[in-house]
Amino acid sequence: MTATAEVGAGERQHYGVTFALLAVAGISYSLLQSLVAPALPDIQQALHTSVSSVSWVLTAYLLSASIATPLIGRLGDMYGKERLLVVVLILLCLGTAVSALATSMSVMLVGRVAQGAAGGIFPLAFGIIRDEFPRERVAGGIGLMSALLGVGGGAGVVLAGPIVDHLSYHYLFWLPLLLLIPTTVAIHLFVPESPIRVGGSVNWVGALLMALGLASVLIALSEASSWHWLSWKTLGALAVGVLVLVAWVRNETRSSHPLVDMRMMRIRGVWTTNAVAALLGFGMYSSFILLPEYVESPHEAGYGFGSSVTAAGLFLLPSTLAMLLAGAMTGRLEKRFGSKPPLLAGSLFAAAAYTLLAVARGERFEIYLAAVLLGTGIGLAFAAMVNLIIENVGPAETGIATGMNTVTRTVGGAFGGAITASILTASVQASGYPSARGYTLAFAACALAPALGALIGLAIPRRRPEHAFGSHPAGDLPAGAPAPQATGDP
């Protein structure tokens, strides 16, 4: 796979402006991912649908993002990251408008599928940062951009309550759209086109197999709490998904233009980092469900604080702020220690947060302390893991590699949401609320995931800070110069 750099004759836009525009686009996408979670009861009532049906407002988004992200990353590498980013943002704007206007469940799902397909924003942004930033700014820029995925998700849970209480659920979509439209125009006008291209074509058969396999697995995980884990529906969907994904791997291995280079996925620094990403995604997405549900539980349940939706969001505010601060400082830590130590530290912080929630959550300060620990851990880990991926592949594979890293987080989040929901559902008491023991088991499961991630992270090859991003950013390559090939331990 050969890549060439094509630097335009005009002056490149200042990287600070580029980052600001990418950050607004990324935060808007992340907000749309989580804003609807606390508002699902309101959406269910407004659209006259059932609890199981309204859950697809989240599931459809998750499925679409998982399927579209690696495909968009590949197309961005082939045809230009800025060009694909504008296309993706237009799609996101259209999907957001459709969801805002929806008065039926079917229309809402059409909008959510279109929104989820914009998940390629992040791998495209990572590639643009690598192309445009000075070498010494790449790690920090990618780290902070990656942390914004968690920051936007946490902020969505915090903001949903006031928006729904004072306006309506329609404004969960209208308000992000007010940011997205001018941001899309500004990115088209001011973000320079990527100077690096990858030849070849898209393996559409592989894309279809990946879509069907991921869809089957994620549907099984999302519906397991209602179908039950050992039901024929759950096991059948999981089996079909696994078989199709095996066929996808075989197809990709034999393809001359694979969607995902399986040789790249065998690089030790890549597969280990992706495994950690899945386990951390398990913990992050679970927090968006577990913490609001716990603090909103009334006192008669034997736990909880009887908080409103707005007040419940405030319990996650420290986590959101900690993610932002930790993500911002990760670049400096990586310059001094490399990317591996922040990833390991982040995994341990997240494990400590859930361990605290499993053993002590009767006082408000304990919830706030756990939120700070969790936000710090996710901010550090998410920022570092993307840099670890990019350190181990060439610039021509940045889009695909970071896209797959984003997908593994999403799949891990699906596992987390499904497993914790199943644990709580199995512990429901006569009062209609899950038992305290059910929450203990759910929080313990969430503690185990990042702890296991820290153990797997020990196998990630450690590179000296001065060697990370040692290859020239694409923006520094002369026209026609070949890009460095993927590196790392097989």
Order of alpha helices (4+ residues) and beta strands (2+ residues): beta-alpha-alpha-alpha-alpha-alpha-alpha-alpha-alpha-alpha-beta-alpha-alpha-alpha-alpha-alpha-alpha-alpha-alpha-alpha-alpha
